[in-house]
Amino acid sequence: MDNWYRINDDMALINIKAVPGASKTEIKGLAENRIRITIAAAPENGKANEELIAFLAKKAGCSKSHIKLVSGDKSRLKTLALPLKALGPLQTCIDGLNQ
């Protein structure tokens, strides 16, 4: 079992290490049981969090409104809740990095 997520009722809680201010928003891989994601937006006024949620929604194939920031609003280490069906597409993205 991967440790970057855990199941809580009908939601998946995923652990993220966000790196804002990057040249491109992308999944870089796994680091310390977290998905490492670089974010092109600056970490000011919630812009990086908004871009992170939009990026994850696109990768996971779900609506932005279905993704909730559970913890880490002002931190690089974040936990987000998203629908269980979103785990498959995210796992595929991560698996693709290892090939």
Secondary structure, 3 states (H helix, E strand, C coil): CCCCEEEECCEEEEEEEEEECCCCCEEEEEECCEEEEEECCCCCCCHHHHHHHHHHHHHHCCCHHHCEEEECCCCCEEEEEEEHHHHHHHHHHHHHHCC
